[in-house]
Amino acid sequence: MVVRCQEIFSFEGKKNLWQEKPTAVIKLLEAGIKLNKSYQEQYRSTKRKLERAPNSKQFSFNEMQIFGKFDLFQRRVTKLIELFSTIDQFTVLSEYNLEGMEPMIDKFICVKKEFQSKNNDLLDYLNNEFDRDYVEFNNHIFDLDADIQHFIDQSFENISSIENALKQFHQFKHIFLRESLKAGLDSKLIVIFLNYGLEIERMHDLYEKMKKNPPIQRNFPPVAGRINWMQNLLKRIEEPMKQFQEHQ
């Protein structure tokens, strides 16, 4: 089955994984992991059924001999999924053309080219050189993740309103797909929510202070002006709440 998976993943030797879209590669590789899982589940299910019938011939095979190669191959496949997920992340970043992100995308392109230049057979799970090169690749990605996190932090530091911060969060949520970046982004939502709580307190204090004599816009009658002032305060509270509900 390992050989057959290698044939399928290489499109019967006609293509290699680098020629395909990252999302398509990931889907293909995940199917291989599901196959291994299903294979082992079916084996153990049959074994349990035989154990309930003692008079039947039992499975007495060495599971390491049966599944060992496939499990080893799956480890490589898991690394390849991580590899192409990283490539997909930077593909998405390049498509959004975020101002200030260009140096990081250029750096990733260089890192990817360097990794590809090693000419490792991605599906040769016995090739240890791939593993060493992959560790080096991930070290570069770790540094890039730190740079991107700094970019995210700066992006939110320059935003003053709760509404704009939530809009920025919503945009970034669909751009930054890697778990390490998503975790950092989720922390921003917590900060935004805490700031929203402070904003509610400020609106409450402002209302109590000025409710008897609120500032009224020009050309507004007194009663209509008071109502308009209160509606504006309410809007500053309600609009962010609607966006928080959308992000739940």
C-alpha positions as CSV (number, residue, x, y, z in Angstrom):
1,M,0.0,0.0,0.0
2,V,2.9,2.3,0.6
3,V,4.2,1.8,-2.9
4,R,0.7,2.4,-4.3
5,C,0.4,5.6,-2.3
6,Q,3.7,6.8,-3.7
7,E,2.5,6.1,-7.2
8,I,-0.7,8.0,-6.6
9,F,1.0,10.9,-5.0
10,S,3.4,11.1,-7.9
11,F,0.6,10.8,-10.4
12,E,1.9,7.5,-11.6
13,G,5.4,9.1,-12.0
14,K,4.1,11.8,-14.4
15,K,4.3,14.7,-12.0
16,N,5.8,15.6,-8.6
17,L,4.1,17.3,-5.7
18,W,5.9,20.7,-6.3
19,Q,3.9,21.0,-9.6
20,E,0.5,21.0,-7.9
21,K,-1.4,23.6,-5.9
22,P,-0.6,23.3,-2.2
23,T,-4.3,22.8,-1.2
24,A,-4.6,19.9,-3.7
25,V,-1.5,18.3,-2.4
26,I,-2.7,18.5,1.2
27,K,-6.0,16.9,0.3
28,L,-4.2,14.1,-1.5
29,L,-1.8,13.4,1.4
30,E,-4.6,13.5,4.0
31,A,-6.3,10.7,2.0
32,G,-3.1,8.6,2.5
33,I,-3.3,9.1,6.3
34,K,-7.0,8.2,6.3
35,L,-6.1,5.0,4.3
36,N,-3.6,3.9,7.0
37,K,-6.0,4.6,9.8
38,S,-8.8,2.7,8.0
39,Y,-6.5,-0.2,7.2
40,Q,-5.5,-0.6,10.9
41,E,-9.0,-0.1,12.2
42,Q,-10.3,-2.9,9.9
43,Y,-7.5,-5.2,10.9
44,R,-8.1,-4.7,14.6
45,S,-11.9,-5.0,14.2
46,T,-11.5,-8.3,12.4
47,K,-9.1,-9.5,15.1
48,R,-11.6,-8.7,17.9
49,K,-14.3,-10.6,16.0
50,L,-12.1,-13.6,15.8
51,E,-11.2,-13.4,19.5
52,R,-14.9,-13.7,20.3
53,A,-14.9,-17.0,18.3
54,P,-12.1,-19.0,20.0
55,N,-12.5,-22.0,17.7
56,S,-11.7,-19.9,14.7
57,K,-8.2,-19.3,13.4
58,Q,-6.8,-16.3,15.2
59,F,-4.7,-13.4,13.9
60,S,-1.2,-13.9,15.4
61,F,0.7,-11.5,13.2
62,N,3.4,-9.1,14.3
63,E,1.7,-5.7,13.9
64,M,5.0,-3.9,13.6
65,Q,5.8,-6.0,10.5
66,I,2.3,-5.3,9.1
67,F,2.0,-1.6,9.8
68,G,5.6,-0.5,10.5
69,K,6.4,0.7,7.0
70,F,3.1,2.4,6.6
71,D,3.4,4.2,9.9
72,L,6.9,5.3,9.0
73,F,5.6,6.5,5.6
74,Q,2.8,8.4,7.4
75,R,5.3,10.3,9.4
76,R,6.8,11.6,6.2
77,V,3.3,12.4,4.8
78,T,2.5,14.3,8.0
79,K,5.7,16.4,7.5
80,L,4.7,17.0,3.9
81,I,1.3,18.2,4.9
82,E,2.9,20.7,7.3
83,L,5.3,21.7,4.5
84,F,2.6,22.4,1.9
85,S,0.4,24.0,4.5
86,T,3.2,26.5,5.1
87,I,3.5,27.1,1.4
88,D,-0.3,27.6,1.1
89,Q,-0.1,30.2,3.9
90,F,2.5,32.3,2.1
91,T,0.6,31.8,-1.2
92,V,-2.4,33.4,0.5
93,L,-0.3,36.2,1.9
94,S,1.1,37.1,-1.5
95,E,-2.4,37.2,-3.0
96,Y,-3.7,39.7,-0.5
97,N,-0.8,42.2,-1.1
98,L,-0.7,43.5,2.4
99,E,1.4,46.6,2.7
100,G,4.6,45.9,4.7
101,M,4.4,42.1,4.1
102,E,6.6,42.1,1.0
103,P,10.0,41.5,2.7
104,M,8.6,38.4,4.5
105,I,7.1,36.9,1.3
106,D,10.4,37.5,-0.6
107,K,12.3,35.8,2.2
108,F,9.9,32.8,2.1
109,I,10.4,32.5,-1.6
110,C,14.1,32.3,-1.1
111,V,13.7,29.7,1.7
112,K,11.4,27.6,-0.4
113,K,13.8,27.7,-3.4
114,E,16.7,26.7,-1.2
115,F,14.7,23.7,0.1
116,Q,13.7,22.7,-3.4
117,S,17.2,22.9,-4.6
118,K,18.1,20.0,-2.3
119,N,16.3,17.8,-4.8
120,N,15.1,15.4,-2.2
121,D,12.6,12.8,-3.2
122,L,9.7,13.9,-1.0
123,L,8.1,10.5,-0.9
124,D,11.2,8.5,-0.1
125,Y,10.5,8.1,3.6
126,L,13.8,6.4,4.2
127,N,15.8,9.4,3.0
128,N,17.1,11.0,6.2
129,E,18.5,14.0,4.3
130,F,15.0,15.2,3.8
131,D,14.5,15.3,7.6
132,R,17.6,17.3,8.2
133,D,16.7,19.8,5.4
134,Y,13.2,20.0,6.7
135,V,14.5,20.9,10.2
136,E,16.5,23.7,8.6
137,F,13.5,24.9,6.6
138,N,11.3,25.0,9.8
139,N,14.0,27.1,11.6
140,H,13.6,29.7,8.8
141,I,9.8,29.5,9.1
142,F,10.0,30.0,12.8
143,D,11.9,33.3,12.3
144,L,9.4,34.3,9.6
145,D,6.5,33.6,12.0
146,A,8.1,35.9,14.5
147,D,8.3,38.6,11.9
148,I,4.7,38.1,10.9
149,Q,3.6,38.2,14.5
150,H,5.4,41.6,14.8
151,F,3.6,42.8,11.7
152,I,0.2,41.8,13.3
153,D,1.1,43.5,16.6
154,Q,2.0,46.7,14.8
155,S,-1.1,46.6,12.6
156,F,-3.3,46.6,15.8
157,E,-1.2,49.2,17.6
158,N,-2.1,51.8,14.9
159,I,-5.9,51.2,15.2
160,S,-7.7,53.5,17.7
161,S,-11.4,52.4,17.3
162,I,-13.0,49.1,18.4
163,E,-14.9,48.8,15.1
164,N,-11.7,49.2,13.0
165,A,-9.8,46.7,15.2
166,L,-12.6,44.2,14.7
167,K,-12.6,44.7,10.9
168,Q,-8.8,44.2,11.0
169,F,-9.2,41.0,13.0
170,H,-11.8,39.7,10.6
171,Q,-9.5,40.4,7.6
172,F,-6.5,38.8,9.2
173,K,-8.6,35.8,10.4
174,H,-9.0,34.8,6.7
175,I,-5.4,35.4,5.8
176,F,-3.3,33.9,8.6
177,L,-4.0,30.2,8.6
178,R,-1.1,28.7,10.4
179,E,-1.9,27.6,14.0
180,S,1.0,29.6,15.5
181,L,-0.3,32.8,13.8
182,K,-4.0,32.0,14.6
183,A,-3.1,31.7,18.3
184,G,-1.5,35.1,18.3
185,L,-4.4,36.6,16.4
186,D,-6.9,35.2,18.9
187,S,-5.1,37.0,21.7
188,K,-5.8,40.2,19.8
189,L,-9.5,39.5,20.0
190,I,-9.3,39.2,23.8
191,V,-7.5,42.6,24.0
192,I,-10.1,44.1,21.7
193,F,-12.9,42.8,24.0
194,L,-11.2,44.2,27.1
195,N,-10.9,47.5,25.4
196,Y,-14.6,47.3,24.5
197,G,-15.4,46.8,28.2
198,L,-13.5,50.0,29.0
199,E,-15.3,51.8,26.1
200,I,-18.7,50.8,27.7
201,E,-17.5,52.3,31.0
202,R,-16.5,55.5,29.3
203,M,-19.8,55.8,27.5
204,H,-21.7,55.2,30.8
205,D,-19.6,57.9,32.6
206,L,-20.1,60.3,29.7
207,Y,-23.9,59.7,29.7
208,E,-24.2,60.2,33.5
209,K,-22.1,63.4,33.3
210,M,-23.9,65.0,30.3
211,K,-27.4,63.5,30.2
212,K,-29.0,66.7,31.7
213,N,-27.2,69.0,29.3
214,P,-25.9,66.9,26.3
215,P,-24.0,68.6,23.4
216,I,-26.6,69.2,20.6
217,Q,-25.6,69.5,17.0
218,R,-26.5,72.6,15.1
219,N,-30.0,72.9,13.6
220,F,-31.3,70.2,16.0
221,P,-34.3,71.1,18.2
222,P,-33.5,70.4,21.9
223,V,-35.5,67.2,22.2
224,A,-34.4,65.8,18.9
225,G,-30.8,66.8,19.7
226,R,-30.9,64.9,23.0
227,I,-32.3,61.8,21.3
228,N,-29.7,62.0,18.5
229,W,-26.9,62.3,21.2
230,M,-28.1,59.2,23.1
231,Q,-28.5,57.3,19.8
232,N,-24.9,58.0,18.9
233,L,-23.7,56.7,22.3
234,L,-25.8,53.6,21.9
235,K,-24.5,53.0,18.4
236,R,-20.9,53.1,19.7
237,I,-21.8,50.2,22.0
238,E,-24.1,48.2,19.8
239,E,-22.0,48.1,16.6
240,P,-19.0,46.4,18.2
241,M,-21.2,43.9,20.0
242,K,-22.8,42.8,16.7
243,Q,-19.3,42.2,15.3
244,F,-18.2,40.2,18.4
245,Q,-21.3,38.0,18.0
246,E,-20.2,37.3,14.4
247,H,-16.8,36.2,15.6
248,Q,-18.1,33.7,18.2
